[in-house]
C-alpha cells in the first residue's frame, strides 16, 4: 500500500508504512543555515517538527503553495514533507513498484547529499518512495480522482 501524492508534474508513491498522517500546512519558522529544501520547524501536535519541501528537494525552488503536509515516521521522530497534493491510498503490486524509478532519482545530487548529511534516516525512508509514469497512473484508475 502506498500514499499517492502529486508534486508539480510528478506523481509519487510513498510507502504507507512510513506515513503518520496528512494535514493542512502549518506555519513553519525558518532555521538559519539550512539547505533550501528545509522550510523550518512547524508545531505539530505540540512538538517542533522539521518541514522538508519535496518540490525544493527535487530541484524546483519556485515558491509554490504547499497544499498538504505528510508527516513521516523517521525512527523515533517525525518529519513533515510539504507536498502539492495528496491523492489517496492505493494498493500497488510489489513487483511493479520495484520497477518504478526511485523518487530521489529526480532530485539534484547535491540536495540528496545534503539531506543525507542532515538526516540519514529520512534519506532511507524517501529512498523507498517511487515515481509513477502517466501510464501507471492511468492503470491505477487514479487519473479520474
Chimera marker file (.cmm) of the C-alpha trace (Angstrom):
<marker_set name="trace">
<marker id="1" x="0.000" y="0.000" z="0.000" r="1" g="1" b="0" radius="0.5"/>
<marker id="2" x="1.183" y="3.484" z="-0.820" r="1" g="1" b="0" radius="0.5"/>
<marker id="3" x="0.110" y="7.072" z="-0.361" r="1" g="1" b="0" radius="0.5"/>
<marker id="4" x="-0.031" y="8.758" z="-3.753" r="1" g="1" b="0" radius="0.5"/>
<marker id="5" x="0.913" y="12.408" z="-3.942" r="1" g="1" b="0" radius="0.5"/>
<marker id="6" x="1.344" y="14.965" z="-6.698" r="1" g="1" b="0" radius="0.5"/>
<marker id="7" x="4.286" y="17.312" z="-6.821" r="1" g="1" b="0" radius="0.5"/>
<marker id="8" x="4.146" y="19.535" z="-9.877" r="1" g="1" b="0" radius="0.5"/>
<marker id="9" x="4.079" y="17.200" z="-12.872" r="1" g="1" b="0" radius="0.5"/>
<marker id="10" x="5.360" y="14.275" z="-10.798" r="1" g="1" b="0" radius="0.5"/>
<marker id="11" x="3.181" y="11.531" z="-9.374" r="1" g="1" b="0" radius="0.5"/>
<marker id="12" x="4.781" y="9.818" z="-6.394" r="1" g="1" b="0" radius="0.5"/>
<marker id="13" x="4.095" y="6.781" z="-4.225" r="1" g="1" b="0" radius="0.5"/>
<marker id="14" x="5.221" y="6.971" z="-0.588" r="1" g="1" b="0" radius="0.5"/>
<marker id="15" x="5.282" y="3.755" z="1.443" r="1" g="1" b="0" radius="0.5"/>
<marker id="16" x="2.250" y="3.736" z="3.712" r="1" g="1" b="0" radius="0.5"/>
<marker id="17" x="4.303" y="2.115" z="6.468" r="1" g="1" b="0" radius="0.5"/>
<marker id="18" x="6.245" y="5.391" z="6.893" r="1" g="1" b="0" radius="0.5"/>
<marker id="19" x="3.201" y="7.700" z="6.909" r="1" g="1" b="0" radius="0.5"/>
<marker id="20" x="1.825" y="9.037" z="10.165" r="1" g="1" b="0" radius="0.5"/>
<marker id="21" x="-0.819" y="11.470" z="8.891" r="1" g="1" b="0" radius="0.5"/>
<marker id="22" x="-1.645" y="14.147" z="6.340" r="1" g="1" b="0" radius="0.5"/>
<marker id="23" x="-2.779" y="17.634" z="7.235" r="1" g="1" b="0" radius="0.5"/>
<marker id="24" x="-3.149" y="21.185" z="6.051" r="1" g="1" b="0" radius="0.5"/>
<marker id="25" x="0.182" y="23.011" z="6.064" r="1" g="1" b="0" radius="0.5"/>
<marker id="26" x="1.043" y="24.854" z="9.247" r="1" g="1" b="0" radius="0.5"/>
<marker id="27" x="3.308" y="27.886" z="9.610" r="1" g="1" b="0" radius="0.5"/>
<marker id="28" x="6.985" y="26.932" z="9.649" r="1" g="1" b="0" radius="0.5"/>
<marker id="29" x="9.581" y="29.007" z="11.466" r="1" g="1" b="0" radius="0.5"/>
<marker id="30" x="12.665" y="29.263" z="9.224" r="1" g="1" b="0" radius="0.5"/>
<marker id="31" x="16.005" y="27.989" z="10.529" r="1" g="1" b="0" radius="0.5"/>
<marker id="32" x="19.332" y="29.652" z="9.805" r="1" g="1" b="0" radius="0.5"/>
<marker id="33" x="21.967" y="27.940" z="7.652" r="1" g="1" b="0" radius="0.5"/>
<marker id="34" x="19.714" y="25.171" z="6.343" r="1" g="1" b="0" radius="0.5"/>
<marker id="35" x="19.576" y="23.861" z="2.777" r="1" g="1" b="0" radius="0.5"/>
<marker id="36" x="16.805" y="25.379" z="0.635" r="1" g="1" b="0" radius="0.5"/>
<marker id="37" x="14.596" y="22.305" z="0.964" r="1" g="1" b="0" radius="0.5"/>
<marker id="38" x="14.294" y="22.694" z="4.766" r="1" g="1" b="0" radius="0.5"/>
<marker id="39" x="11.417" y="25.111" z="5.276" r="1" g="1" b="0" radius="0.5"/>
<marker id="40" x="11.860" y="25.302" z="9.036" r="1" g="1" b="0" radius="0.5"/>
<marker id="41" x="10.081" y="23.976" z="12.108" r="1" g="1" b="0" radius="0.5"/>
<marker id="42" x="6.311" y="23.662" z="12.480" r="1" g="1" b="0" radius="0.5"/>
<marker id="43" x="4.500" y="22.927" z="15.726" r="1" g="1" b="0" radius="0.5"/>
<marker id="44" x="2.595" y="19.694" z="15.053" r="1" g="1" b="0" radius="0.5"/>
<marker id="45" x="0.675" y="18.078" z="17.890" r="1" g="1" b="0" radius="0.5"/>
<marker id="46" x="2.631" y="20.158" z="20.394" r="1" g="1" b="0" radius="0.5"/>
<marker id="47" x="6.112" y="19.251" z="19.105" r="1" g="1" b="0" radius="0.5"/>
<marker id="48" x="8.566" y="21.084" z="16.853" r="1" g="1" b="0" radius="0.5"/>
<marker id="49" x="8.774" y="19.099" z="13.614" r="1" g="1" b="0" radius="0.5"/>
<marker id="50" x="11.185" y="19.825" z="10.739" r="1" g="1" b="0" radius="0.5"/>
<marker id="51" x="9.460" y="20.575" z="7.443" r="1" g="1" b="0" radius="0.5"/>
<marker id="52" x="11.076" y="19.403" z="4.187" r="1" g="1" b="0" radius="0.5"/>
<marker id="53" x="9.728" y="20.842" z="0.943" r="1" g="1" b="0" radius="0.5"/>
<marker id="54" x="9.586" y="17.992" z="-1.576" r="1" g="1" b="0" radius="0.5"/>
<marker id="55" x="9.485" y="20.303" z="-4.580" r="1" g="1" b="0" radius="0.5"/>
<marker id="56" x="12.639" y="22.074" z="-3.436" r="1" g="1" b="0" radius="0.5"/>
<marker id="57" x="14.355" y="18.770" z="-2.687" r="1" g="1" b="0" radius="0.5"/>
<marker id="58" x="13.611" y="17.730" z="-6.265" r="1" g="1" b="0" radius="0.5"/>
<marker id="59" x="15.246" y="20.946" z="-7.513" r="1" g="1" b="0" radius="0.5"/>
<marker id="60" x="12.270" y="23.256" z="-8.037" r="1" g="1" b="0" radius="0.5"/>
<marker id="61" x="12.732" y="26.330" z="-5.838" r="1" g="1" b="0" radius="0.5"/>
<marker id="62" x="9.615" y="28.153" z="-7.041" r="1" g="1" b="0" radius="0.5"/>
<marker id="63" x="7.552" y="29.475" z="-4.161" r="1" g="1" b="0" radius="0.5"/>
<marker id="64" x="4.652" y="27.186" z="-4.999" r="1" g="1" b="0" radius="0.5"/>
<marker id="65" x="1.830" y="26.938" z="-2.482" r="1" g="1" b="0" radius="0.5"/>
<marker id="66" x="2.089" y="23.761" z="-0.432" r="1" g="1" b="0" radius="0.5"/>
<marker id="67" x="-1.287" y="22.041" z="-0.296" r="1" g="1" b="0" radius="0.5"/>
<marker id="68" x="-0.570" y="19.402" z="2.354" r="1" g="1" b="0" radius="0.5"/>
<marker id="69" x="1.910" y="18.176" z="4.907" r="1" g="1" b="0" radius="0.5"/>
<marker id="70" x="2.564" y="14.450" z="5.056" r="1" g="1" b="0" radius="0.5"/>
<marker id="71" x="4.139" y="13.529" z="8.370" r="1" g="1" b="0" radius="0.5"/>
<marker id="72" x="6.583" y="10.653" z="8.170" r="1" g="1" b="0" radius="0.5"/>
<marker id="73" x="7.842" y="8.393" z="10.940" r="1" g="1" b="0" radius="0.5"/>
<marker id="74" x="11.604" y="8.521" z="10.755" r="1" g="1" b="0" radius="0.5"/>
<marker id="75" x="12.998" y="6.359" z="13.534" r="1" g="1" b="0" radius="0.5"/>
<marker id="76" x="11.544" y="7.751" z="16.761" r="1" g="1" b="0" radius="0.5"/>
<marker id="77" x="10.989" y="11.179" z="15.170" r="1" g="1" b="0" radius="0.5"/>
<marker id="78" x="8.533" y="12.852" z="12.832" r="1" g="1" b="0" radius="0.5"/>
<marker id="79" x="9.288" y="14.923" z="9.769" r="1" g="1" b="0" radius="0.5"/>
<marker id="80" x="6.703" y="16.837" z="7.764" r="1" g="1" b="0" radius="0.5"/>
<marker id="81" x="7.002" y="16.594" z="3.999" r="1" g="1" b="0" radius="0.5"/>
<marker id="82" x="5.417" y="19.619" z="2.286" r="1" g="1" b="0" radius="0.5"/>
<marker id="83" x="3.711" y="18.453" z="-0.927" r="1" g="1" b="0" radius="0.5"/>
<marker id="84" x="1.380" y="19.927" z="-3.515" r="1" g="1" b="0" radius="0.5"/>
<marker id="85" x="-1.479" y="17.428" z="-3.176" r="1" g="1" b="0" radius="0.5"/>
<marker id="86" x="-2.380" y="14.121" z="-1.582" r="1" g="1" b="0" radius="0.5"/>
<marker id="87" x="-4.295" y="11.868" z="-3.976" r="1" g="1" b="0" radius="0.5"/>
<marker id="88" x="-5.069" y="8.909" z="-1.730" r="1" g="1" b="0" radius="0.5"/>
<marker id="89" x="-4.083" y="5.400" z="-0.746" r="1" g="1" b="0" radius="0.5"/>
<marker id="90" x="-3.678" y="2.694" z="-3.370" r="1" g="1" b="0" radius="0.5"/>
<marker id="91" x="-2.633" y="-0.936" z="-3.362" r="1" g="1" b="0" radius="0.5"/>
<marker id="92" x="0.364" y="-1.326" z="-5.643" r="1" g="1" b="0" radius="0.5"/>
<marker id="93" x="1.831" y="-4.560" z="-6.899" r="1" g="1" b="0" radius="0.5"/>
<marker id="94" x="5.221" y="-5.091" z="-5.205" r="1" g="1" b="0" radius="0.5"/>
<marker id="95" x="6.911" y="-6.178" z="-8.462" r="1" g="1" b="0" radius="0.5"/>
<marker id="96" x="5.511" y="-3.198" z="-10.365" r="1" g="1" b="0" radius="0.5"/>
<marker id="97" x="6.506" y="-0.878" z="-7.524" r="1" g="1" b="0" radius="0.5"/>
<marker id="98" x="10.122" y="-2.071" z="-7.631" r="1" g="1" b="0" radius="0.5"/>
<marker id="99" x="10.210" y="-1.435" z="-11.382" r="1" g="1" b="0" radius="0.5"/>
<marker id="100" x="9.237" y="2.226" z="-10.871" r="1" g="1" b="0" radius="0.5"/>
<marker id="101" x="12.094" y="4.719" z="-10.634" r="1" g="1" b="0" radius="0.5"/>
<marker id="102" x="13.005" y="5.931" z="-7.137" r="1" g="1" b="0" radius="0.5"/>
<marker id="103" x="11.625" y="9.338" z="-6.190" r="1" g="1" b="0" radius="0.5"/>
<marker id="104" x="15.102" y="10.579" z="-5.353" r="1" g="1" b="0" radius="0.5"/>
<marker id="105" x="16.295" y="9.828" z="-8.898" r="1" g="1" b="0" radius="0.5"/>
<marker id="106" x="14.514" y="13.082" z="-9.790" r="1" g="1" b="0" radius="0.5"/>
<marker id="107" x="16.355" y="15.044" z="-7.084" r="1" g="1" b="0" radius="0.5"/>
<marker id="108" x="19.513" y="17.053" z="-7.510" r="1" g="1" b="0" radius="0.5"/>
<marker id="109" x="22.508" y="15.054" z="-6.287" r="1" g="1" b="0" radius="0.5"/>
<marker id="110" x="23.847" y="17.839" z="-4.061" r="1" g="1" b="0" radius="0.5"/>
<marker id="111" x="20.454" y="18.149" z="-2.340" r="1" g="1" b="0" radius="0.5"/>
<marker id="112" x="20.259" y="14.405" z="-1.717" r="1" g="1" b="0" radius="0.5"/>
<marker id="113" x="23.788" y="14.551" z="-0.325" r="1" g="1" b="0" radius="0.5"/>
<marker id="114" x="22.875" y="17.486" z="1.925" r="1" g="1" b="0" radius="0.5"/>
<marker id="115" x="19.768" y="15.665" z="3.140" r="1" g="1" b="0" radius="0.5"/>
<marker id="116" x="21.822" y="12.563" z="3.893" r="1" g="1" b="0" radius="0.5"/>
<marker id="117" x="24.249" y="14.659" z="5.939" r="1" g="1" b="0" radius="0.5"/>
<marker id="118" x="21.363" y="16.194" z="7.897" r="1" g="1" b="0" radius="0.5"/>
<marker id="119" x="19.260" y="13.069" z="8.336" r="1" g="1" b="0" radius="0.5"/>
<marker id="120" x="20.312" y="9.665" z="7.041" r="1" g="1" b="0" radius="0.5"/>
<marker id="121" x="17.108" y="8.032" z="8.302" r="1" g="1" b="0" radius="0.5"/>
<marker id="122" x="14.956" y="10.397" z="6.232" r="1" g="1" b="0" radius="0.5"/>
<marker id="123" x="17.112" y="9.569" z="3.225" r="1" g="1" b="0" radius="0.5"/>
<marker id="124" x="16.353" y="5.867" z="3.787" r="1" g="1" b="0" radius="0.5"/>
<marker id="125" x="12.593" y="6.496" z="4.048" r="1" g="1" b="0" radius="0.5"/>
<marker id="126" x="12.460" y="8.647" z="0.905" r="1" g="1" b="0" radius="0.5"/>
<marker id="127" x="14.676" y="6.122" z="-0.851" r="1" g="1" b="0" radius="0.5"/>
<marker id="128" x="11.721" y="3.706" z="-0.812" r="1" g="1" b="0" radius="0.5"/>
<marker id="129" x="9.357" y="6.212" z="-2.486" r="1" g="1" b="0" radius="0.5"/>
<marker id="130" x="8.715" y="5.814" z="-6.217" r="1" g="1" b="0" radius="0.5"/>
<marker id="131" x="7.805" y="7.958" z="-9.233" r="1" g="1" b="0" radius="0.5"/>
<marker id="132" x="4.819" y="6.821" z="-11.276" r="1" g="1" b="0" radius="0.5"/>
<marker id="133" x="4.564" y="7.301" z="-15.019" r="1" g="1" b="0" radius="0.5"/>
<marker id="134" x="1.373" y="8.626" z="-16.610" r="1" g="1" b="0" radius="0.5"/>
<marker id="135" x="0.682" y="5.091" z="-17.919" r="1" g="1" b="0" radius="0.5"/>
<marker id="136" x="0.981" y="3.599" z="-14.426" r="1" g="1" b="0" radius="0.5"/>
<marker id="137" x="-1.217" y="6.374" z="-13.083" r="1" g="1" b="0" radius="0.5"/>
<marker id="138" x="-3.873" y="5.608" z="-15.693" r="1" g="1" b="0" radius="0.5"/>
<marker id="139" x="-3.713" y="1.881" z="-14.942" r="1" g="1" b="0" radius="0.5"/>
<marker id="140" x="-4.395" y="2.623" z="-11.284" r="1" g="1" b="0" radius="0.5"/>
<marker id="141" x="-7.516" y="4.486" z="-12.306" r="1" g="1" b="0" radius="0.5"/>
<marker id="142" x="-6.192" y="7.419" z="-10.338" r="1" g="1" b="0" radius="0.5"/>
<marker id="143" x="-6.362" y="9.823" z="-13.227" r="1" g="1" b="0" radius="0.5"/>
<marker id="144" x="-10.068" y="10.293" z="-12.591" r="1" g="1" b="0" radius="0.5"/>
<marker id="145" x="-9.547" y="11.151" z="-8.907" r="1" g="1" b="0" radius="0.5"/>
<link id1="1" id2="2" r="1" g="1" b="0" radius="0.2"/>
<link id1="2" id2="3" r="1" g="1" b="0" radius="0.2"/>
<link id1="3" id2="4" r="1" g="1" b="0" radius="0.2"/>
<link id1="4" id2="5" r="1" g="1" b="0" radius="0.2"/>
<link id1="5" id2="6" r="1" g="1" b="0" radius="0.2"/>
<link id1="6" id2="7" r="1" g="1" b="0" radius="0.2"/>
<link id1="7" id2="8" r="1" g="1" b="0" radius="0.2"/>
<link id1="8" id2="9" r="1" g="1" b="0" radius="0.2"/>
<link id1="9" id2="10" r="1" g="1" b="0" radius="0.2"/>
<link id1="10" id2="11" r="1" g="1" b="0" radius="0.2"/>
<link id1="11" id2="12" r="1" g="1" b="0" radius="0.2"/>
<link id1="12" id2="13" r="1" g="1" b="0" radius="0.2"/>
<link id1="13" id2="14" r="1" g="1" b="0" radius="0.2"/>
<link id1="14" id2="15" r="1" g="1" b="0" radius="0.2"/>
<link id1="15" id2="16" r="1" g="1" b="0" radius="0.2"/>
<link id1="16" id2="17" r="1" g="1" b="0" radius="0.2"/>
<link id1="17" id2="18" r="1" g="1" b="0" radius="0.2"/>
<link id1="18" id2="19" r="1" g="1" b="0" radius="0.2"/>
<link id1="19" id2="20" r="1" g="1" b="0" radius="0.2"/>
<link id1="20" id2="21" r="1" g="1" b="0" radius="0.2"/>
<link id1="21" id2="22" r="1" g="1" b="0" radius="0.2"/>
<link id1="22" id2="23" r="1" g="1" b="0" radius="0.2"/>
<link id1="23" id2="24" r="1" g="1" b="0" radius="0.2"/>
<link id1="24" id2="25" r="1" g="1" b="0" radius="0.2"/>
<link id1="25" id2="26" r="1" g="1" b="0" radius="0.2"/>
<link id1="26" id2="27" r="1" g="1" b="0" radius="0.2"/>
<link id1="27" id2="28" r="1" g="1" b="0" radius="0.2"/>
<link id1="28" id2="29" r="1" g="1" b="0" radius="0.2"/>
<link id1="29" id2="30" r="1" g="1" b="0" radius="0.2"/>
<link id1="30" id2="31" r="1" g="1" b="0" radius="0.2"/>
<link id1="31" id2="32" r="1" g="1" b="0" radius="0.2"/>
<link id1="32" id2="33" r="1" g="1" b="0" radius="0.2"/>
<link id1="33" id2="34" r="1" g="1" b="0" radius="0.2"/>
<link id1="34" id2="35" r="1" g="1" b="0" radius="0.2"/>
<link id1="35" id2="36" r="1" g="1" b="0" radius="0.2"/>
<link id1="36" id2="37" r="1" g="1" b="0" radius="0.2"/>
<link id1="37" id2="38" r="1" g="1" b="0" radius="0.2"/>
<link id1="38" id2="39" r="1" g="1" b="0" radius="0.2"/>
<link id1="39" id2="40" r="1" g="1" b="0" radius="0.2"/>
<link id1="40" id2="41" r="1" g="1" b="0" radius="0.2"/>
<link id1="41" id2="42" r="1" g="1" b="0" radius="0.2"/>
<link id1="42" id2="43" r="1" g="1" b="0" radius="0.2"/>
<link id1="43" id2="44" r="1" g="1" b="0" radius="0.2"/>
<link id1="44" id2="45" r="1" g="1" b="0" radius="0.2"/>
<link id1="45" id2="46" r="1" g="1" b="0" radius="0.2"/>
<link id1="46" id2="47" r="1" g="1" b="0" radius="0.2"/>
<link id1="47" id2="48" r="1" g="1" b="0" radius="0.2"/>
<link id1="48" id2="49" r="1" g="1" b="0" radius="0.2"/>
<link id1="49" id2="50" r="1" g="1" b="0" radius="0.2"/>
<link id1="50" id2="51" r="1" g="1" b="0" radius="0.2"/>
<link id1="51" id2="52" r="1" g="1" b="0" radius="0.2"/>
<link id1="52" id2="53" r="1" g="1" b="0" radius="0.2"/>
<link id1="53" id2="54" r="1" g="1" b="0" radius="0.2"/>
<link id1="54" id2="55" r="1" g="1" b="0" radius="0.2"/>
<link id1="55" id2="56" r="1" g="1" b="0" radius="0.2"/>
<link id1="56" id2="57" r="1" g="1" b="0" radius="0.2"/>
<link id1="57" id2="58" r="1" g="1" b="0" radius="0.2"/>
<link id1="58" id2="59" r="1" g="1" b="0" radius="0.2"/>
<link id1="59" id2="60" r="1" g="1" b="0" radius="0.2"/>
<link id1="60" id2="61" r="1" g="1" b="0" radius="0.2"/>
<link id1="61" id2="62" r="1" g="1" b="0" radius="0.2"/>
<link id1="62" id2="63" r="1" g="1" b="0" radius="0.2"/>
<link id1="63" id2="64" r="1" g="1" b="0" radius="0.2"/>
<link id1="64" id2="65" r="1" g="1" b="0" radius="0.2"/>
<link id1="65" id2="66" r="1" g="1" b="0" radius="0.2"/>
<link id1="66" id2="67" r="1" g="1" b="0" radius="0.2"/>
<link id1="67" id2="68" r="1" g="1" b="0" radius="0.2"/>
<link id1="68" id2="69" r="1" g="1" b="0" radius="0.2"/>
<link id1="69" id2="70" r="1" g="1" b="0" radius="0.2"/>
<link id1="70" id2="71" r="1" g="1" b="0" radius="0.2"/>
<link id1="71" id2="72" r="1" g="1" b="0" radius="0.2"/>
<link id1="72" id2="73" r="1" g="1" b="0" radius="0.2"/>
<link id1="73" id2="74" r="1" g="1" b="0" radius="0.2"/>
<link id1="74" id2="75" r="1" g="1" b="0" radius="0.2"/>
<link id1="75" id2="76" r="1" g="1" b="0" radius="0.2"/>
<link id1="76" id2="77" r="1" g="1" b="0" radius="0.2"/>
<link id1="77" id2="78" r="1" g="1" b="0" radius="0.2"/>
<link id1="78" id2="79" r="1" g="1" b="0" radius="0.2"/>
<link id1="79" id2="80" r="1" g="1" b="0" radius="0.2"/>
<link id1="80" id2="81" r="1" g="1" b="0" radius="0.2"/>
<link id1="81" id2="82" r="1" g="1" b="0" radius="0.2"/>
<link id1="82" id2="83" r="1" g="1" b="0" radius="0.2"/>
<link id1="83" id2="84" r="1" g="1" b="0" radius="0.2"/>
<link id1="84" id2="85" r="1" g="1" b="0" radius="0.2"/>
<link id1="85" id2="86" r="1" g="1" b="0" radius="0.2"/>
<link id1="86" id2="87" r="1" g="1" b="0" radius="0.2"/>
<link id1="87" id2="88" r="1" g="1" b="0" radius="0.2"/>
<link id1="88" id2="89" r="1" g="1" b="0" radius="0.2"/>
<link id1="89" id2="90" r="1" g="1" b="0" radius="0.2"/>
<link id1="90" id2="91" r="1" g="1" b="0" radius="0.2"/>
<link id1="91" id2="92" r="1" g="1" b="0" radius="0.2"/>
<link id1="92" id2="93" r="1" g="1" b="0" radius="0.2"/>
<link id1="93" id2="94" r="1" g="1" b="0" radius="0.2"/>
<link id1="94" id2="95" r="1" g="1" b="0" radius="0.2"/>
<link id1="95" id2="96" r="1" g="1" b="0" radius="0.2"/>
<link id1="96" id2="97" r="1" g="1" b="0" radius="0.2"/>
<link id1="97" id2="98" r="1" g="1" b="0" radius="0.2"/>
<link id1="98" id2="99" r="1" g="1" b="0" radius="0.2"/>
<link id1="99" id2="100" r="1" g="1" b="0" radius="0.2"/>
<link id1="100" id2="101" r="1" g="1" b="0" radius="0.2"/>
<link id1="101" id2="102" r="1" g="1" b="0" radius="0.2"/>
<link id1="102" id2="103" r="1" g="1" b="0" radius="0.2"/>
<link id1="103" id2="104" r="1" g="1" b="0" radius="0.2"/>
<link id1="104" id2="105" r="1" g="1" b="0" radius="0.2"/>
<link id1="105" id2="106" r="1" g="1" b="0" radius="0.2"/>
<link id1="106" id2="107" r="1" g="1" b="0" radius="0.2"/>
<link id1="107" id2="108" r="1" g="1" b="0" radius="0.2"/>
<link id1="108" id2="109" r="1" g="1" b="0" radius="0.2"/>
<link id1="109" id2="110" r="1" g="1" b="0" radius="0.2"/>
<link id1="110" id2="111" r="1" g="1" b="0" radius="0.2"/>
<link id1="111" id2="112" r="1" g="1" b="0" radius="0.2"/>
<link id1="112" id2="113" r="1" g="1" b="0" radius="0.2"/>
<link id1="113" id2="114" r="1" g="1" b="0" radius="0.2"/>
<link id1="114" id2="115" r="1" g="1" b="0" radius="0.2"/>
<link id1="115" id2="116" r="1" g="1" b="0" radius="0.2"/>
<link id1="116" id2="117" r="1" g="1" b="0" radius="0.2"/>
<link id1="117" id2="118" r="1" g="1" b="0" radius="0.2"/>
<link id1="118" id2="119" r="1" g="1" b="0" radius="0.2"/>
<link id1="119" id2="120" r="1" g="1" b="0" radius="0.2"/>
<link id1="120" id2="121" r="1" g="1" b="0" radius="0.2"/>
<link id1="121" id2="122" r="1" g="1" b="0" radius="0.2"/>
<link id1="122" id2="123" r="1" g="1" b="0" radius="0.2"/>
<link id1="123" id2="124" r="1" g="1" b="0" radius="0.2"/>
<link id1="124" id2="125" r="1" g="1" b="0" radius="0.2"/>
<link id1="125" id2="126" r="1" g="1" b="0" radius="0.2"/>
<link id1="126" id2="127" r="1" g="1" b="0" radius="0.2"/>
<link id1="127" id2="128" r="1" g="1" b="0" radius="0.2"/>
<link id1="128" id2="129" r="1" g="1" b="0" radius="0.2"/>
<link id1="129" id2="130" r="1" g="1" b="0" radius="0.2"/>
<link id1="130" id2="131" r="1" g="1" b="0" radius="0.2"/>
<link id1="131" id2="132" r="1" g="1" b="0" radius="0.2"/>
<link id1="132" id2="133" r="1" g="1" b="0" radius="0.2"/>
<link id1="133" id2="134" r="1" g="1" b="0" radius="0.2"/>
<link id1="134" id2="135" r="1" g="1" b="0" radius="0.2"/>
<link id1="135" id2="136" r="1" g="1" b="0" radius="0.2"/>
<link id1="136" id2="137" r="1" g="1" b="0" radius="0.2"/>
<link id1="137" id2="138" r="1" g="1" b="0" radius="0.2"/>
<link id1="138" id2="139" r="1" g="1" b="0" radius="0.2"/>
<link id1="139" id2="140" r="1" g="1" b="0" radius="0.2"/>
<link id1="140" id2="141" r="1" g="1" b="0" radius="0.2"/>
<link id1="141" id2="142" r="1" g="1" b="0" radius="0.2"/>
<link id1="142" id2="143" r="1" g="1" b="0" radius="0.2"/>
<link id1="143" id2="144" r="1" g="1" b="0" radius="0.2"/>
<link id1="144" id2="145" r="1" g="1" b="0" radius="0.2"/>
</marker_set>
